Amino acid sequence: SHTFMRWMKRTCIINLCRWPDIAADKPPGGESPEYEAFEKCGPNEVLVMSSTGPQESVGGDIKFLRLKQLNIGGLVTDGSVRDTDEIINYGFPCFSYSTTARQGPAAMQPWECNGVVSVSGVVVRPGDAIVGDQDGVVVVPAKVAEKVYNIAHGREVIEDIVKEELIKNPGPPGKFYPFMSGKIKVESPLGQLLASKGITPENSNQFEGTADW
């Protein structure tokens, strides 16, 4: 629903299952896997909640007050959230399929903390990296998170240089395109611009022949 900055955090997961299917086996309120997951969260963790449906509510202001108290890094769900104004005021980034006035307990209940889940068709594992900003949110498998960060950071540096150049010397940006990571040609206008800023194949993996992925 809302976020306020770009961030990259590690996941803590809640798996929600349909209520009638687990009614007899669900742990009681205070022992719910949901609250177990809450207490594992802090500034460096994102809580990922796998919902049984996009319109089902995974929580509202009372439940998520605890996440505010824990100064959580963020909340991601393929379900919906309630009490939107309060959640915005809580200040942590929150991505949901939608918002809703419905309550969730009649449709689903927490079943598991830190299992492997599918969120909108994407597999999320405990400890995976979550990256989010105003454009959306993605999950990066933990084993490649550092490499993905290095690729993305290298590209972001280049984009900043291109934008700075276009502000300084206004004109169509086409001469600097395309600049796909790992495919920038040294002799291209972009390659020459980067060289003037000290970025070369010797210190960047963004050039043709330097990709390490």
N, C-alpha and C positions, 0 to 999 in steps of 0.2 A: 504493500500500500504506500509506504512512505520511507524515504531514507534521506540522509542529509550530507553524506560525504562518501567518498570511495573508501572501501575497507577490505581487508583480507584477514579472515579469522578461521579458527578451527571449529569443526562441528561437534555438537552434542545432539543426540537424536531421540525423538519420541515416536513410536509407532502406535497409531490409533486404529482400532478395529471396530467392526460393527457391533453394537451393543448386544443384540439378542444372541450372537454367536459366542460371546465370552461371559455372559451374565453370571454363570455359576463359578467361574474360575478367576474372575477379576480380583486383584488384591483390593482390600478395603481402602477407604479414602486417604488416610494418613500414610499408608504404605504404597500408594499409587506410584507406578513407574514414572508418571508425569512429574511428580514432585521430587523423585530421586534425580531425574534429569535436570530439573531446575537448579538443584543444589550443586551440580557439577559445573554450572555456568558462571562465567565472570567476564571481565573486560576483553579477554582474548578468545571467547567462545561465542559461537552462533548456535542458537537452538533451532533445529530443523524438525518440524512436526509434519509427519505424513498423515494426510487426512483420507477418509473414505470417500470423499466427494468434494468438488470445488465450492459448493454452496454451504457445506457443513461448517459450523463454527468450532474453531479450536480453542477459543477462549475470549475473555473480555477483561474489563478493567480490574476486577478483584484478583483474578488469577495472575494477571501479568504485572500487578503491582510488585509481586515478588521478584520478577525479572528486573524491574527498575531498581529495587533495593540491592540487587546483586550487581548492578551496573553492567548488565549483559552487553556483549558486543553486537548482538542483533538477533532477529527472529525471522525465520523463513518457513513458509507453509504453502502447500498446494490447496489448502482449505481457505476459509474466510475468517475474519476476526470481527468482534463486536466492540462497541464503545470506542469508536474510532477517535473521537476528539480526545478522550483520556489517554489513549495509547500514544497519540501524537505528542501530547504534553509530557508523557513519560520520557521522551527524548531518545529512545534507542531506535535504530533503524529497524523497520518492519516491512517485509515483503509478503504479501498474501495474494491469493487468486482474486479476492474481492473483499468487500465488507458485507455484513449481514446483521439483521436484527434477531435472527434465530439463535436458539441455544443448541449446544451440541450434545449434551449427555444422553438425550433420548435416541440419538442416532449412532453414537460411537463413544468408546471409552479408551483410555490409555491402556496399552497392553505390554509394551516393552521399552526399556531404556537402552540406548546405544546398540541396537541391532542394525542390520543393513536394510534400507528402505528404498522404495521407488517414489520419487517426488515429481509429479508431472511427467512420468516416464523416464526420469533420469535417476540412476542409481546413486545413492549417497551412503557413504560409510563413515563410522565414527573417526574423527581425526582428519577427514578431508578438509581442504581449504575452500572457503566460500568467499567469493569476491562480488561486491555489490556497489552500485551507485545509482544515480537517477535513471539510467537506461535499463536497469534490470539486475539480475543476479545469476551467477554461474557457479558450478562446483568444479573444483580441480582435484583429482585424486592425490592423496597425500604423497605418494611415491614420486610424483613428477611436479609437485607444487613449486619447488625452488627453481627448476628449469623453466617452467612456464612463466614464473615471475621475471626471471632474467630476460626471456624473450620479449615479454610485454613491456618491461621497463625500458629495454633498449629501443623499442619502437616508439614509446612515448617520448623519449628524449629527442628522437628524430622529428617527430611531429611538432614538438615545441620549437625546434630550430626552423622548420618550414614555416610555421605560423609567424614566428618572429621576423623572418625574411620577407614574408608577404605584407606584414604591417609596415616594415621599413621601406619596401619597394613594392607598392600596390600593383597587382596585375593578376591575370588568370593563373590558377595554381597548376594547370595542366602540365607545365614543363617539368614539374617535380614528380609526376606520376608515371607509372605505378611505383609504389615503394613497399612492396610485399616483403615481410621479414625474411631475410636469407637470400634475397634476389636483387638487391640494389647493385647496379653496375658502377664500378669505380669511375668510368669515363662519362657517366650521365651527368646532367646538370645537378641532380640531387647529390650524386657522389662527389662532385666538385664542391658543392656547398658544404657538405659534411666535412670534407678535407680541410676547408678553410676554418672549420671549428675544431679541428683536431681529432675528428672521428674517422677512422680508417679501418680497413680489414684487419689490421694488426691489433686493434683494441675493441672491435665490435663484431658481433655475430650476425649483423643485419645485412652484410654484403654477400653477393654471389660467391659461393664456394666456402663460406665461413660458417654456415649453419651447423650447429652441433646437436641437432635434434633429428 
